Amino acid sequence: METIVFLVPALLVVVLGYSVGYAVWEAAGLPGDPEVAGWTAGVVLLAVLTWLLVSWRRRVRRRGRRG
């Protein structure tokens, strides 16, 4: 059950990135497969959000130890 708590938000982030990447590719009229751009955008968005959350959590923990 704990796994679902982490996987569902991650899947939603990837799908959001996929939708945005796909739409931008189609709107720009670029040649090639827009699905590749969509999945790439989704994975990059997940990686960026994960990095931001981890760095934020580390910063909060450091502040808690000081005071």
Residue pairs with C-beta under 8 A, 6 or more apart in sequence:
10 46
13 42
13 45
13 46
13 49
14 39
14 42
14 43
14 45
14 46
15 42
16 42
16 45
17 38
17 41
17 42
17 43
17 44
17 45
17 46
18 38
18 39
18 41
18 42
19 38
20 41
20 45
21 34
21 37
21 38
21 39
21 40
21 41
21 42
22 34
22 35
22 37
22 38
22 41
24 37
24 41
25 32
25 34
25 37
25 38
26 34
30 37
